[in-house]
Amino acid sequence: MASPAAGGSNPYGLMAALEQGGTIAWATFIILVVMSAASWYIMFTKLLEQQKILNQGKRARAQFWSAPSLRDGQAKLEKNSAYRQIVDDGLLAQDQHTKLTDPVDQHEWLTGSLLRSQALINSKLGNGLAVLATVGSTSPFIGLFGTVIGIYRALIKIGAAGQASIDAVAGPVGEALIMTALGLAVAVPAVLGYNWLIRRNKVVAEELSAFSTDLHGYMVSAGAVKPAVAVKAAAPAPAVKK
């Protein structure tokens, strides 16, 4: 007697489920694949973008504050970097303040400019995260929709064939559940990635805020204060023996 899997094909695998479900099952499968590819692409690109800004922050703390002036420090920062953007906006606001005809407090003027600069950077970091949230919340239901359609078509065929045994029902219904599993497989990484990236965005925002606060204090005091960064204390000079 020949084995059911004699041809090397799985009668209850993914391909069988897609063939059983017809056009709707194929459309559901393609949508889930596209959603999965989009979520993984966003996760990798946002991770690289966040890491780039974190690395820029390390270099900015090492190079910017060691410069003799803000203009020299500005030149040391990488062009098109987040920290360069904050410094550029701060210096631009400082220049604009000197040209104002109405008296406006410099502290408030610089604060507003630096906050807008930070908000713009944070907004760019948040781009794409809504896609991850959408994928995480909708893909299980899309997979469930494919399962419902698969079960419906399977039951219709079983009823038309007049077979009501457990063997006739379990196979087609079981393979229809594959769509639900696919939906969960797409949703779980998207949700985990979303939460992780949100947490890293907060870390980046805190570092940008600290840098902006130091820059603001330096600018309004005309360089009379030092930034809140770790600076090694100078070693005491050795005593001169007489």
N, C-alpha and C positions, 0 to 999 in steps of 0.2 A: 504494500500500500504506500503511495507516494506521500511524502511529508508536505504540510501546507506551505512551508517555506522552501519548497524544492527549487524554485526558480531563483533563489537568492534574494527575493523581494520580501519586505515586511508587510503583511496584509493590514497591520494596524499602526503603521508609522505616520510620520508627518505628511509624506506625499499622498498616502491613502486618505488621510483626513482632508487634505486640500481637494483631492479628486471627489471625495464624498460630498464636500460642501459646495463644490461648484464655483461659479464666478464670485459669489459673495465671500467665500472662504479665501479665495486667492486675493481678492481686494483687501480683506482684513489682514492677511499675512503681509502683503506689500506695505500697507500703512504702518504696521508694527515694525517692520524692518527699517523703513524710512525714519520713524520716530526714534528708534534705537540708534541709528547712525547719526542723526542730528544731535541727540543728547550726548553721545560719546565725543563728538566733534567739539561741542560747546564746552564740555568738561575739560578736555585737553587744552583748548585754546585759552580758556579763562585761567586755568592753572598756570600756564606759561606767562600770561599777562600779569598775574598777581606776583609770581616769582620775580619777574623782571623789575617790577616796582620795588619789591623788597630789596633786591640787589642794588637798585639805584639809591635806596635810602642808606644802605651801608656806605656806599661810596660818597654820598653827599655829606654824611656826618664826618667822614674822614678828610674830605677835600674842601668843602664849602667854608666851614667855620675856621679853617686854618688860613684862609685868604686875608690879605691886609685890608680889603674893603669889600662891600657888597657887590660892586661891579666886577671886581676880580673874582669873587666867589661865583658870581653868575657865569662868567666865562669858563670856569672849571667844570660846571655841570654839563651833563650830556644834553645835546639838543633834542627836543621833542620828548624829554623825560617829564614825569609828573612833577618832580621837584624843581626842575627848570621852569615849568609852567607857573608854579606858585611864586617863585622868585620874580619871574618876568611880570606877572600880574601885580605883585607887590610894588615893584619899582615903578611900573607904569602908573599905579594909583598914587604913588608918592609924587611923581612928576605932575600928574593932573591936579593934585591938591594945591600945588604952588600956583596954578593958573586960575583957580576958582576966584570969582569976583565976590561971592558971598562968603562970610566966615563959617566954615564947617570944621568941627573938631577933627584933627588929624587921626586921632585914635579911632573914632567911629568910621571915618572914611577908609582907612586901611583895613579895619576889621571886616567891613562889608565886602571889600574887594577880595580879601584872602578867603573868606567863607564861600564866596561865589566860586572861586577857583577850586577849592576843595570839593564843593558840591558837584561841579562839572566832572571832576576826575572820578568821584564816587559813582556818578551816574553812568559813566562809561564802563566802569567795572561791573555794574549791575546789568549791563546789556546782555541779553541771552538767557539770564537766569529764569525769566518768566517762561521760556520754552521748557526748561527742565521741570519747573513746577507743573506745567500743563501736561507734559508727558507722564510725570509721576502720578498725576491724579486721574488721567483719562485712559491710559493704556490698559489697565485692568478691565475697564468696562468695554473697551473695544475688543479685547480678547474674549470677554464673556459674551459679547454679541456674536462673535464667530462661533462660539460653542453652542449657543442657543440655536443658531441657524443649522449647524451641523447635526445637532440632536433632532431637530425638527425634520430635516431631510432623511435622516436615518430611520426615524420612526415611520415616516410615510412609506419608505421602501419596505420596511419590515411588515407593515400592515398590508401593503399590496401583495407581498409574497405569501402572506398567511402564516408566517413563522413567528411564534410567540415564546420560544424557548429562551432560557437565560443565555445560551451561546449566541443566539441570533441578536439579542439585544445588547449584551455587554460589550462586544467588539466595536460596533459602530458608535455607541454612546461614549465609550472610553476614548476612542480616537478623537471624538469631537472635543473632549476636555483638553486636548493639546493646545487649543487656541487660548484657553484661560491661562495655562502655564506660560505660554509665550508672552501674554500680556503682563503677567507678574514679573517675568524675566526682564522685560523692558522697563517696568516701573521702578523696581527696587534700586538698580544702579542710579537712575535719574534722581530719586528722592535722596539717597545717600550723598550723591554728588552735589545736589542743591544745598543741603544742610552744611556740607563741608566747605563749599565755596562761599556761602554766606558768612561762615565763621572767619574764613581767611580774609574776606572783604572788610570785616570789622577790624582785624589786626592791621591791615593796610591803612584803613581810615584813621585809626588811632595814631599810627606813626606819622601820617601826613599832618594830622592835627597838632601833634607835638612839634613838628618842624615849623609849621605855620605860626604857632604861638611864640616859639623862639625868634623867628624872623620878625614878627610883629613887635616884640619887645625890643629887639635890636634897632629896628627902624625908628620907633617913636622916641627912643632914648638917644638916638644918634650914636649908637655903638657904645653906650655907657654901661650896658649890662652884657653878661656873657650868656650864651645859650645853655639850656639845661641838658648838656651832654657830659658824659663821663670824661674827665680830664685827669691825667696822672699828675699827682703833686710832684713838684720839682724836688729832687733829692737835695738834702742840705749840704752845703759846702763843707768839705773837711776842715777840721780845725788846723790852724797853722801853728806848728811847733816853734817855740822861741828858742 
